Amino acid sequence: MRRFKIEVDGKVYDVKVKEMADDATVDRGMVEAPRADAQKEAAPRAKAEGGGIVAPMMGTIIDVLVRPGDEVEEGKVVAKLEAMKMEMNVVSDLKGTVKEVYVKKGENVQSGDPIISFE
C-alpha cells in the first residue's frame, strides 16, 4: 500500500492505494450499486437564517418553481439545481408565503446564496 495526501476543494484527504500488477483484474463485486431511492434521499435541503432558502451547494439554477406570493409547504421543491452534471431538487424545510425570489434560470450560485425568502 502507498499513502497519498490529496486536496479537493481545499480539503485534504489521506488516501491509501494498493498497487496492482498491470495484468490484474478488478473485482467489480466490491462496488456497491446505488439504491433506487438514493436521489430522493439526497435532495438538498437548506434553510436560510431569518426565514428563507439558500443554495445547498454551488451550481446552476435550471428551474425556479415558485414566485412571490406562492404558498410553500415543508418538503416542497422550490428550485432545481445542476451541480457536477447532476440535477437536484432544492427542497424547502420551511412553510410560508414566498416574499422574494433571488435567482433566475441559468444563474450560477454558490453554497449559501439566497434562493427565496418568506414573509
SULRA-V8571 format. One record per backbone hydrogen bond with DSSP energy under -0.5 kcal/mol. NH is the residue of the N-H (numbers start at 1). CO is the residue of the C=O. If there is no record, write none. Layout:
<<NH & CO> <NH & CO>>
This chain:
<<2 & 17> <4 & 15> <6 & 4> <6 & 13> <8 & 6> <8 & 11> <11 & 8> <13 & 6> <15 & 4> <15 & 13> <17 & 2> <19 & 17> <24 & 21> <28 & 26> <30 & 27> <31 & 28> <38 & 35> <41 & 37> <42 & 38> <43 & 40> <44 & 89> <46 & 91> <48 & 52> <51 & 48> <52 & 48> <53 & 116> <55 & 113> <59 & 109> <60 & 82> <61 & 107> <62 & 60> <62 & 80> <63 & 80> <65 & 78> <66 & 78> <69 & 98> <70 & 67> <72 & 96> <75 & 92> <76 & 73> <78 & 90> <79 & 90> <80 & 63> <81 & 88> <82 & 60> <83 & 81> <83 & 86> <86 & 83> <88 & 81> <90 & 79> <91 & 44> <91 & 89> <92 & 76> <96 & 72> <98 & 70> <99 & 117> <100 & 117> <102 & 100> <102 & 115> <103 & 115> <106 & 61> <107 & 104> <109 & 59> <112 & 55> <113 & 110> <115 & 53> <116 & 53> <117 & 100> <118 & 51> <119 & 97>>
